[in-house]
Amino acid sequence: TRSELEGTAEAIRSHGGEAMTVSVDLALEGEIRRLRDLVLGAYGGLDVLVNNAATSPWKTVEETTVEDWDRTMAVNLRAPFLLSKAFLPAMKARGGGSVINVSSKSAEMGFVAESAYCPSKYGLEGLTQCLALELKPHNVAVNSLNVSAPEGKRLKPTELTLAEVDMLPEKIKAGYASDESMVGAFTDAWVFLALQDGNGVTGQRFSTRMLASLLEKEGWEAVVARRRGRLTRAVYETYEFPGSVRYQT
């Protein structure tokens, strides 16, 4: 919601940063062009693009309408494609940068009632690979990040606003990871990927928890020193289709 955006911006400003919030419908190409023009007009360029927005109708195949399918693909897959097209010329002009596509466990396996969401996230992994290959010569890194919650907690469902979460029973709310715990646990993982370029780690899929753990154990210098190669098997999740689809209720 707009108020949540403003709350995030205010948190950034309170720590000495600069922030601008813009509300757009990422399913509409014209809105993405408007966003690009506002950002480039305000800052003159872009160093890091994070494709994070997502939606899901949470319906079975038979319940999912064509409109549900199209909307999910438009926000989850077409929007990262269009945002990349819109901002990459400016990023290349600055000599490089980093694109982070926010993925999901649903890009690895099927789940009940995610018949539109899962394909959109599988597609995002393919887009990540293609962009990484195309943009490496332009010094732009492209990676995907599977967001996880701190140990013992769960992520807040994508479609729930903070106001809606407040109305849930305390027992359920207590199980969700707070913004503060997410920042404390995973900031290093996000910053590490944001600082990559085409000469560093690119075209890979990560888990926030595993990458943050590696950075904590080995330190930034040790990880950055070998960023041109593979980090560890535990952090790099090779993209492979599962031998059989597992359903989880």
C-alpha positions in Angstrom: 0.0 0.0 0.0 1.0 3.6 -0.4 1.4 4.0 3.4 3.7 1.0 3.6 5.8 2.5 0.8 6.1 5.8 2.6 6.9 4.0 5.9 9.8 2.2 4.1 11.0 5.5 2.6 10.9 7.2 6.0 13.0 4.4 7.5 15.6 5.0 4.7 15.6 8.7 5.3 16.0 8.3 9.1 19.3 6.4 8.5 20.6 9.2 6.2 19.5 7.8 2.9 17.5 9.4 0.1 14.2 7.8 -1.1 11.4 8.5 -3.6 8.2 6.5 -3.7 6.1 6.0 -6.9 2.9 3.9 -7.1 2.6 2.2 -10.5 0.7 -0.8 -12.0 3.5 -3.0 -13.3 1.1 -4.9 -15.5 0.9 -1.8 -17.7 3.8 -1.0 -20.0 3.0 2.7 -20.0 3.2 2.8 -16.2 6.7 1.2 -16.4 7.8 3.9 -18.9 6.5 6.5 -16.5 8.4 5.0 -13.6 11.6 4.9 -15.7 11.3 8.6 -16.6 10.7 9.6 -13.0 13.7 7.7 -11.7 16.1 8.8 -14.4 14.9 12.3 -14.2 15.4 12.4 -10.4 18.7 10.5 -10.2 20.2 10.5 -13.7 20.7 6.8 -13.9 20.4 3.4 -12.1 23.0 1.1 -10.6 20.8 -1.7 -9.1 17.4 -3.0 -10.3 15.4 -5.3 -7.9 12.4 -7.0 -9.5 10.4 -7.8 -6.4 6.7 -7.3 -7.1 4.5 -10.4 -7.3 0.9 -11.6 -7.2 -0.9 -14.9 -7.1 -4.6 -15.8 -7.3 -4.0 -19.0 -5.1 -6.4 -21.1 -7.2 -6.3 -24.6 -8.7 -6.0 -25.0 -12.5 -9.7 -25.5 -12.9 -10.4 -22.4 -10.7 -7.9 -20.2 -12.4 -9.4 -17.9 -15.1 -7.6 -16.6 -18.2 -7.7 -13.2 -16.5 -6.0 -14.7 -13.4 -3.3 -16.3 -15.5 -2.7 -13.1 -17.6 -2.5 -10.9 -14.5 0.0 -13.2 -12.7 2.2 -13.4 -15.8 2.0 -9.7 -16.4 3.2 -8.8 -12.9 5.5 -11.7 -12.1 7.2 -12.3 -15.4 6.4 -9.6 -18.0 7.1 -6.7 -15.6 10.7 -7.8 -14.8 11.2 -8.2 -18.6 9.8 -4.7 -19.3 11.6 -3.1 -16.3 14.9 -4.6 -17.5 14.3 -3.3 -21.0 13.4 0.1 -19.7 16.4 0.6 -17.3 19.2 -1.4 -18.9 20.3 1.3 -21.4 20.9 3.7 -18.6 22.6 1.0 -16.5 24.9 0.2 -19.4 25.7 3.8 -20.0 27.0 4.1 -16.4 29.4 1.2 -17.1 27.6 -1.6 -15.4 25.3 -2.6 -12.6 23.3 -5.4 -11.0 19.8 -6.8 -11.5 18.3 -9.0 -8.7 15.2 -11.0 -9.6 13.3 -12.0 -6.5 12.4 -15.7 -7.0 10.7 -18.3 -4.8 10.7 -22.0 -3.8 7.9 -22.2 -6.3 10.5 -21.9 -9.0 11.8 -25.3 -8.0 8.7 -27.4 -7.4 5.0 -27.4 -7.8 2.5 -26.5 -5.1 -1.3 -26.9 -4.9 -3.2 -23.7 -5.9 -0.2 -22.1 -7.5 -0.9 -23.1 -11.1 -0.2 -19.6 -12.3 2.4 -18.5 -9.7 4.8 -21.4 -10.2 5.1 -21.1 -14.0 5.7 -17.4 -13.6 8.6 -18.0 -11.2 10.0 -20.8 -13.3 9.9 -18.3 -16.2 11.7 -15.7 -14.1 14.6 -18.1 -13.6 14.9 -18.5 -17.4 14.8 -14.8 -17.9 17.6 -14.4 -15.3 19.8 -16.8 -17.2 19.2 -15.1 -20.6 19.8 -11.6 -19.2 23.0 -12.7 -17.5 24.4 -14.1 -20.7 23.4 -11.0 -22.8 24.6 -8.4 -20.3 27.9 -9.9 -19.1 29.8 -8.1 -21.9 28.2 -4.8 -20.6 29.4 -5.4 -17.1 25.9 -6.0 -15.7 25.3 -8.9 -13.3 21.9 -10.6 -13.2 21.0 -13.1 -10.4 17.9 -14.5 -8.7 17.3 -14.5 -5.0 15.0 -17.0 -3.2 13.8 -15.0 -0.2 13.5 -16.9 3.0 12.6 -16.1 6.6 14.9 -16.3 9.6 15.0 -19.7 11.3 11.7 -20.6 12.9 9.7 -17.9 11.2 7.6 -17.7 8.0 7.3 -15.0 5.3 4.1 -12.9 5.3 1.9 -14.0 2.3 2.5 -11.7 -0.7 -1.1 -10.6 -0.9 -1.5 -9.5 2.7 -1.1 -5.8 3.6 0.3 -4.9 7.0 -3.2 -3.7 8.0 -4.7 -7.1 7.1 -1.9 -8.9 9.1 -2.8 -6.8 12.1 -6.3 -8.3 12.1 -5.0 -11.9 12.2 -5.0 -13.9 15.5 -1.9 -13.2 17.6 -0.7 -16.9 17.2 -0.6 -16.5 13.4 1.0 -13.1 13.5 3.7 -14.3 15.8 4.8 -16.9 13.2 5.6 -14.2 10.6 9.1 -12.7 10.3 9.2 -9.0 11.3 10.7 -6.4 9.0 13.4 -5.8 11.6 14.4 -9.5 11.8 14.6 -9.7 8.0 16.8 -6.7 7.8 19.1 -8.0 10.5 19.4 -11.5 9.1 19.7 -10.8 5.3 21.0 -7.3 4.6 24.5 -8.6 3.8 23.1 -11.0 1.2 21.2 -8.3 -0.6 24.1 -5.9 -0.5 26.6 -8.5 -1.7 24.5 -9.2 -4.8 23.8 -5.5 -5.4 27.6 -4.9 -5.5 28.2 -7.5 -8.2 28.8 -6.6 -11.8 29.4 -8.6 -15.0 32.9 -9.5 -13.8 31.6 -11.0 -10.6 28.9 -13.5 -9.7 26.2 -13.6 -12.4 23.5 -15.9 -13.8 23.1 -17.7 -10.5 20.2 -18.5 -8.1 20.7 -17.9 -4.4 18.9 -18.4 -1.1 19.0 -15.4 1.2 19.5 -17.6 4.3 22.4 -19.6 2.8 24.2 -16.6 1.3 23.9 -14.6 4.5 25.2 -17.5 6.5 28.2 -17.9 4.2 29.0 -14.2 4.4 28.8 -14.3 8.2 31.0 -17.4 8.5 33.7 -16.5 6.0 33.5 -12.7 6.0 33.1 -10.3 3.1 36.7 -10.4 2.0 36.9 -14.2 1.7 33.6 -14.3 -0.3 34.4 -11.4 -2.6 37.9 -12.7 -3.2 36.4 -15.7 -5.0 33.4 -14.1 -6.4 34.5 -14.9 -10.0 34.0 -18.6 -9.4 31.4 -20.7 -7.7 30.9 -20.0 -4.0 29.8 -23.2 -2.4 27.3 -26.0 -3.4 25.2 -24.9 -0.4 24.8 -21.4 -1.7 24.6 -22.0 -5.5 21.3 -23.8 -6.2 21.7 -25.4 -9.7 18.6 -24.8 -11.7 17.2 -28.2 -12.6 13.6 -29.4 -13.2 12.6 -31.8 -10.4 12.4 -35.5 -11.4 8.8 -35.5 -10.3 6.5 -32.7 -9.1 5.8 -32.8 -5.4 2.6 -31.3 -4.1 2.4 -29.7 -0.7 -0.8 -28.7 1.1 
